[in-house]
Amino acid sequence: MAEDEYEKLLERAFAESPSQEVAKQDFEIPKVDSMIQGSKTIIRNVNAIADRARRKPEEIGRYLSKELSVPVSAEEQRLIINGRFSSKDLDAKIERYFNTYVICRECHKPDTHLELAGRGMFSFVCEACGAHYGVKSY
């Protein structure tokens, strides 16, 4: 096979193969639906965020409590945060949570879970690519 034919076949194969970027864009981090009520901020869509992350709402609340240095409680389908925080600030914290504790840094897929490794560490396990590494607990 001539080199020109090989390059044409290779170009055609790359053109027809699905892009990795398209697969990465299918997953979107949900935006926070929050409201300020007096001196508290209420996240109304915590269950949707938790479902997307495949985590419990209490875990997200524990993370936000540590990141914002304020008490957070879970009531029914919402998180109540002591303090006034903008949706923009909360979106940034949720995005950071997803990037650290949900999305695999190897294959960039959200098909993951955390296992308690002890001594302030989680073991991050990706079900898609099999990656396994330690992350700091929250």
ZATOR-687782 format. One record per residue: chain; x, y, z of N, C-alpha, C in turn; residue number from 1. Coordinates in steps of 0.05 Angstrom, whole numbers. Layout:
<nodes>
> A / X / Y / Z / X / Y / Z / X / Y / Z / NUM
...
</nodes>
This chain:
<nodes>
> A / 17 / -23 / 0 / 0 / 0 / 0 / 18 / 25 / 0 / 1
> A / 11 / 42 / -17 / 27 / 67 / -19 / 22 / 85 / 5 / 2
> A / 42 / 102 / 10 / 40 / 120 / 33 / 16 / 139 / 30 / 3
> A / 11 / 149 / 6 / -11 / 167 / 1 / -38 / 154 / 7 / 4
> A / -41 / 129 / -1 / -66 / 114 / 4 / -70 / 111 / 34 / 5
> A / -48 / 104 / 48 / -50 / 100 / 77 / -58 / 126 / 91 / 6
> A / -47 / 148 / 83 / -54 / 174 / 96 / -83 / 181 / 90 / 7
> A / -93 / 175 / 66 / -121 / 181 / 59 / -139 / 164 / 76 / 8
> A / -133 / 138 / 79 / -149 / 121 / 96 / -148 / 130 / 125 / 9
> A / -125 / 138 / 134 / -123 / 148 / 162 / -139 / 173 / 166 / 10
> A / -138 / 192 / 148 / -154 / 216 / 149 / -184 / 210 / 150 / 11
> A / -192 / 191 / 133 / -220 / 183 / 132 / -229 / 170 / 158 / 12
> A / -212 / 154 / 170 / -218 / 141 / 195 / -222 / 161 / 217 / 13
> A / -204 / 181 / 218 / -206 / 202 / 239 / -231 / 219 / 234 / 14
> A / -238 / 224 / 209 / -261 / 241 / 203 / -287 / 226 / 211 / 15
> A / -288 / 200 / 209 / -312 / 185 / 215 / -314 / 177 / 244 / 16
> A / -292 / 177 / 258 / -293 / 169 / 287 / -304 / 191 / 304 / 17
> A / -319 / 183 / 325 / -331 / 204 / 343 / -309 / 219 / 358 / 18
> A / -313 / 244 / 361 / -294 / 261 / 375 / -296 / 256 / 405 / 19
> A / -273 / 257 / 419 / -273 / 254 / 448 / -286 / 279 / 461 / 20
> A / -284 / 302 / 449 / -296 / 326 / 460 / -326 / 324 / 461 / 21
> A / -338 / 312 / 441 / -368 / 309 / 440 / -377 / 292 / 464 / 22
> A / -363 / 270 / 469 / -370 / 253 / 492 / -368 / 269 / 518 / 23
> A / -348 / 286 / 521 / -343 / 301 / 545 / -365 / 322 / 549 / 24
> A / -375 / 333 / 527 / -395 / 354 / 529 / -423 / 344 / 536 / 25
> A / -428 / 318 / 533 / -454 / 306 / 540 / -461 / 310 / 569 / 26
> A / -441 / 310 / 586 / -445 / 313 / 615 / -443 / 342 / 623 / 27
> A / -465 / 352 / 634 / -465 / 380 / 644 / -469 / 381 / 674 / 28
> A / -454 / 398 / 687 / -457 / 402 / 715 / -481 / 420 / 720 / 29
> A / -501 / 411 / 736 / -525 / 427 / 739 / -519 / 453 / 754 / 30
> A / -534 / 473 / 746 / -532 / 499 / 760 / -549 / 499 / 785 / 31
> A / -540 / 514 / 805 / -553 / 515 / 831 / -578 / 533 / 829 / 32
> A / -601 / 523 / 839 / -625 / 538 / 841 / -628 / 546 / 871 / 33
> A / -620 / 570 / 877 / -619 / 579 / 905 / -635 / 604 / 909 / 34
> A / -642 / 608 / 934 / -655 / 633 / 942 / -645 / 640 / 970 / 35
> A / -645 / 666 / 975 / -636 / 676 / 1001 / -661 / 683 / 1018 / 36
> A / -663 / 672 / 1041 / -685 / 676 / 1059 / -674 / 685 / 1086 / 37
> A / -676 / 711 / 1091 / -664 / 722 / 1116 / -634 / 719 / 1115 / 38
> A / -623 / 705 / 1135 / -594 / 702 / 1136 / -586 / 674 / 1126 / 39
> A / -604 / 660 / 1112 / -598 / 633 / 1103 / -601 / 632 / 1072 / 40
> A / -585 / 614 / 1061 / -587 / 609 / 1032 / -598 / 581 / 1029 / 41
> A / -618 / 578 / 1012 / -631 / 552 / 1008 / -626 / 542 / 980 / 42
> A / -615 / 518 / 977 / -611 / 506 / 951 / -635 / 487 / 947 / 43
> A / -651 / 494 / 927 / -676 / 479 / 922 / -673 / 455 / 905 / 44
> A / -651 / 453 / 890 / -648 / 430 / 871 / -625 / 412 / 879 / 45
> A / -621 / 408 / 905 / -598 / 392 / 914 / -602 / 363 / 905 / 46
> A / -627 / 353 / 903 / -631 / 325 / 895 / -623 / 321 / 865 / 47
> A / -629 / 341 / 849 / -621 / 339 / 820 / -590 / 340 / 818 / 48
> A / -577 / 356 / 834 / -548 / 357 / 833 / -536 / 331 / 843 / 49
> A / -547 / 320 / 865 / -538 / 295 / 877 / -542 / 272 / 857 / 50
> A / -565 / 271 / 844 / -571 / 250 / 824 / -551 / 251 / 801 / 51
> A / -545 / 275 / 792 / -526 / 278 / 770 / -498 / 269 / 778 / 52
> A / -491 / 274 / 804 / -465 / 267 / 814 / -463 / 237 / 823 / 53
> A / -487 / 225 / 825 / -489 / 198 / 836 / -478 / 197 / 865 / 54
> A / -485 / 218 / 880 / -477 / 220 / 908 / -502 / 227 / 925 / 55
> A / -499 / 225 / 951 / -522 / 232 / 969 / -522 / 262 / 973 / 56
> A / -546 / 274 / 977 / -547 / 303 / 983 / -531 / 311 / 1008 / 57
> A / -530 / 293 / 1027 / -516 / 298 / 1052 / -486 / 301 / 1047 / 58
> A / -475 / 286 / 1027 / -447 / 288 / 1021 / -441 / 315 / 1008 / 59
> A / -458 / 325 / 991 / -455 / 351 / 979 / -457 / 372 / 1000 / 60
> A / -476 / 369 / 1019 / -479 / 388 / 1041 / -454 / 389 / 1059 / 61
> A / -442 / 365 / 1064 / -418 / 364 / 1080 / -395 / 379 / 1066 / 62
> A / -393 / 375 / 1040 / -372 / 388 / 1024 / -376 / 419 / 1025 / 63
> A / -401 / 428 / 1020 / -406 / 457 / 1021 / -401 / 468 / 1048 / 64
> A / -408 / 453 / 1069 / -403 / 463 / 1096 / -374 / 468 / 1101 / 65
> A / -357 / 450 / 1092 / -328 / 454 / 1096 / -318 / 476 / 1078 / 66
> A / -326 / 478 / 1053 / -317 / 498 / 1035 / -325 / 526 / 1043 / 67
> A / -350 / 529 / 1053 / -360 / 555 / 1060 / -356 / 562 / 1090 / 68
> A / -346 / 543 / 1105 / -341 / 546 / 1134 / -366 / 555 / 1149 / 69
> A / -389 / 543 / 1142 / -414 / 549 / 1156 / -430 / 523 / 1159 / 70
> A / -448 / 522 / 1178 / -465 / 498 / 1181 / -484 / 495 / 1157 / 71
> A / -488 / 470 / 1149 / -507 / 464 / 1127 / -524 / 441 / 1136 / 72
> A / -550 / 444 / 1132 / -568 / 421 / 1140 / -585 / 414 / 1116 / 73
> A / -592 / 388 / 1115 / -609 / 378 / 1094 / -638 / 374 / 1105 / 74
> A / -657 / 386 / 1091 / -685 / 384 / 1098 / -700 / 376 / 1073 / 75
> A / -715 / 354 / 1075 / -731 / 345 / 1052 / -714 / 345 / 1027 / 76
> A / -720 / 362 / 1008 / -706 / 362 / 982 / -689 / 387 / 978 / 77
> A / -680 / 399 / 1000 / -664 / 423 / 998 / -641 / 424 / 1018 / 78
> A / -622 / 440 / 1013 / -600 / 445 / 1032 / -604 / 473 / 1043 / 79
> A / -600 / 476 / 1069 / -602 / 502 / 1082 / -575 / 509 / 1092 / 80
> A / -564 / 531 / 1081 / -537 / 540 / 1088 / -540 / 565 / 1105 / 81
> A / -527 / 565 / 1128 / -527 / 589 / 1145 / -508 / 610 / 1133 / 82
> A / -520 / 631 / 1124 / -504 / 652 / 1111 / -516 / 659 / 1084 / 83
> A / -509 / 682 / 1074 / -519 / 691 / 1048 / -498 / 687 / 1026 / 84
> A / -504 / 671 / 1006 / -485 / 665 / 985 / -499 / 667 / 958 / 85
> A / -485 / 679 / 939 / -497 / 682 / 912 / -497 / 656 / 897 / 86
> A / -515 / 654 / 878 / -516 / 630 / 861 / -489 / 626 / 846 / 87
> A / -477 / 648 / 839 / -451 / 646 / 825 / -430 / 633 / 842 / 88
> A / -429 / 641 / 868 / -409 / 629 / 886 / -415 / 599 / 891 / 89
> A / -441 / 592 / 894 / -448 / 564 / 898 / -443 / 548 / 873 / 90
> A / -448 / 559 / 849 / -442 / 545 / 825 / -412 / 538 / 823 / 91
> A / -396 / 557 / 831 / -367 / 552 / 830 / -359 / 530 / 849 / 92
> A / -371 / 529 / 873 / -365 / 508 / 892 / -374 / 481 / 882 / 93
> A / -398 / 480 / 870 / -409 / 455 / 860 / -392 / 445 / 836 / 94
> A / -383 / 463 / 819 / -366 / 456 / 797 / -339 / 444 / 807 / 95
> A / -329 / 457 / 828 / -304 / 447 / 839 / -308 / 419 / 852 / 96
> A / -331 / 415 / 864 / -338 / 388 / 876 / -338 / 367 / 853 / 97
> A / -352 / 373 / 832 / -354 / 355 / 809 / -326 / 349 / 798 / 98
> A / -310 / 370 / 794 / -284 / 366 / 782 / -265 / 350 / 800 / 99
> A / -269 / 351 / 826 / -251 / 337 / 845 / -262 / 310 / 852 / 100
> A / -288 / 308 / 858 / -299 / 283 / 869 / -318 / 267 / 852 / 101
> A / -324 / 277 / 827 / -343 / 263 / 810 / -331 / 255 / 783 / 102
> A / -318 / 274 / 770 / -308 / 270 / 743 / -280 / 259 / 744 / 103
> A / -276 / 237 / 730 / -249 / 223 / 730 / -229 / 241 / 716 / 104
> A / -206 / 244 / 728 / -185 / 261 / 715 / -171 / 247 / 693 / 105
> A / -175 / 221 / 690 / -162 / 206 / 669 / -179 / 206 / 643 / 106
> A / -204 / 198 / 645 / -221 / 195 / 621 / -243 / 217 / 620 / 107
> A / -245 / 233 / 641 / -264 / 256 / 642 / -293 / 247 / 641 / 108
> A / -299 / 223 / 652 / -327 / 214 / 653 / -336 / 214 / 682 / 109
> A / -363 / 217 / 686 / -373 / 219 / 713 / -381 / 193 / 726 / 110
> A / -374 / 171 / 713 / -382 / 144 / 723 / -362 / 135 / 745 / 111
> A / -365 / 147 / 768 / -346 / 142 / 789 / -359 / 138 / 816 / 112
> A / -344 / 128 / 835 / -354 / 127 / 863 / -330 / 131 / 881 / 113
> A / -336 / 137 / 906 / -315 / 141 / 926 / -316 / 119 / 947 / 114
> A / -293 / 110 / 955 / -291 / 91 / 977 / -275 / 103 / 999 / 115
> A / -283 / 99 / 1024 / -268 / 110 / 1046 / -242 / 95 / 1049 / 116
> A / -220 / 109 / 1048 / -194 / 97 / 1050 / -181 / 101 / 1078 / 117
> A / -193 / 118 / 1094 / -183 / 122 / 1121 / -164 / 146 / 1122 / 118
> A / -160 / 156 / 1146 / -141 / 178 / 1152 / -145 / 202 / 1134 / 119
> A / -170 / 210 / 1131 / -175 / 235 / 1116 / -173 / 232 / 1085 / 120
> A / -175 / 208 / 1075 / -173 / 204 / 1046 / -196 / 186 / 1036 / 121
> A / -204 / 192 / 1011 / -222 / 175 / 996 / -206 / 161 / 975 / 122
> A / -216 / 138 / 967 / -205 / 125 / 944 / -224 / 130 / 921 / 123
> A / -216 / 143 / 900 / -232 / 150 / 877 / -230 / 128 / 857 / 124
> A / -253 / 116 / 849 / -254 / 94 / 831 / -271 / 101 / 807 / 125
> A / -259 / 99 / 783 / -274 / 105 / 758 / -284 / 78 / 747 / 126
> A / -310 / 76 / 743 / -322 / 52 / 732 / -319 / 51 / 702 / 127
> A / -313 / 73 / 689 / -310 / 73 / 660 / -283 / 64 / 651 / 128
> A / -261 / 75 / 662 / -234 / 68 / 653 / -218 / 52 / 673 / 129
> A / -228 / 49 / 698 / -214 / 33 / 717 / -194 / 49 / 733 / 130
> A / -192 / 75 / 729 / -173 / 91 / 744 / -179 / 89 / 774 / 131
> A / -158 / 90 / 790 / -161 / 87 / 819 / -139 / 105 / 832 / 132
> A / -148 / 126 / 846 / -128 / 143 / 859 / -140 / 156 / 884 / 133
> A / -124 / 167 / 900 / -132 / 179 / 926 / -140 / 208 / 923 / 134
> A / -161 / 216 / 937 / -168 / 244 / 939 / -173 / 251 / 968 / 135
> A / -168 / 276 / 975 / -172 / 285 / 1002 / -202 / 285 / 1009 / 136
> A / -208 / 276 / 1033 / -236 / 276 / 1041 / -246 / 304 / 1048 / 137
> A / -272 / 307 / 1048 / -284 / 333 / 1055 / -299 / 331 / 1081 / 138
</nodes>
